[in-house]
Amino acid sequence: MKKVLVVNASPHKSEGVVGEALGLLIENLKASRCFEIEVFYTQQQDVAPCTGCMSCRVCGSCNYRQDDSQVFVAKLQNCDILIIGMPTYWANMPGTLKVLIDRIVYALIRKDEKCMIPVPLHKGKKMVVITTCSTPKPLNFLFRQSAGALSAVKRIFKICGFRICGTLQIAGTCRGYVLNDRMRKKISCIAGKLLRS
Ligand SMILES: Cc1cc2nc3c(=O)[nH]c(=O)nc-3n(C[C@H](O)[C@H](O)[C@H](O)COP(=O)(O)O)c2cc1C
């Protein structure tokens, strides 16, 4: 069984558009009985912002404060596939996700002492990123709304060794939005890709 860690970075948990998309992807994956799935809600966690002390770069752990960032690290180290679902906030990822990523640098990359190039700590793991935004198509692309959030997250996790094997941008998520058939089909394609990979 492959271990899947699903990060839901929406404050609306399963009631939001991110929650709906992730729920459908999880449903698709569960149907294959090949995956063990765990969901982590960033909004529900106690994670203090990074103080920028840089000591984690030396000792390989964060000793600032014991909170849910260390809990997340244990789950991340144990997973084969990482799925991140997030709403677009100011053309980027939401704060809860950024605060979490800032606190766990030591568990994502290691500095090579000789050449100072970051060494990825998750080489070979697979990843899917889903973003939602209220800006409708094609403005979400033109003004880099969900596209901005997506590229920020992709850039970080690629450095850490993750191979992005599926992305989805869901645009125009005004009140009462429900996933259309095209989006549902795309989600089941992503599930199929994860199953085959
Ligand atoms: C603080 C905040 C900032 C936002 N910034 C953007 C933005 O820059 N571009 C955009 O298109 N939508 C923006 N939105 C709208 C959300 O991306 C949109 O409502 C999202 O799809 C909601 O997902 P959810 O239902 O899972 O929470 C913002 C919403 C909030 C609350």
The ligand as a Gaussian input file, in Angstrom:
#p B3LYP/6-31G(d) Opt

LIG

0 1
 C       -7.648000      36.259000       1.963000
 C       -8.108000      35.817000       0.602000
 C       -7.338000      36.139000      -0.506000
 C       -7.755000      35.730000      -1.775000
 N       -6.967000      36.043000      -2.851000
 C       -7.371000      35.661000      -4.089000
 C       -6.588000      35.992000      -5.237000
 O       -5.515000      36.590000      -5.148000
 N       -7.045000      35.607000      -6.443000
 C       -8.232000      34.918000      -6.624000
 O       -8.608000      34.620000      -7.742000
 N       -8.977000      34.570000      -5.549000
 C       -8.599000      34.926000      -4.302000
 N       -9.347000      34.581000      -3.197000
 C      -10.528000      33.714000      -3.386000
 C      -10.235000      32.237000      -3.047000
 O       -9.116000      31.771000      -3.749000
 C      -11.430000      31.366000      -3.425000
 O      -12.525000      31.819000      -2.698000
 C      -11.146000      29.895000      -3.167000
 O      -11.471000      29.169000      -4.310000
 C      -11.890000      29.345000      -1.987000
 O      -11.583000      27.961000      -1.793000
 P      -12.295000      27.196000      -0.574000
 O      -13.776000      27.194000      -0.858000
 O      -11.766000      25.798000      -0.584000
 O      -11.924000      27.908000       0.669000
 C       -8.964000      34.990000      -1.940000
 C       -9.727000      34.674000      -0.798000
 C       -9.318000      35.090000       0.457000
 C      -10.163000      34.723000       1.653000

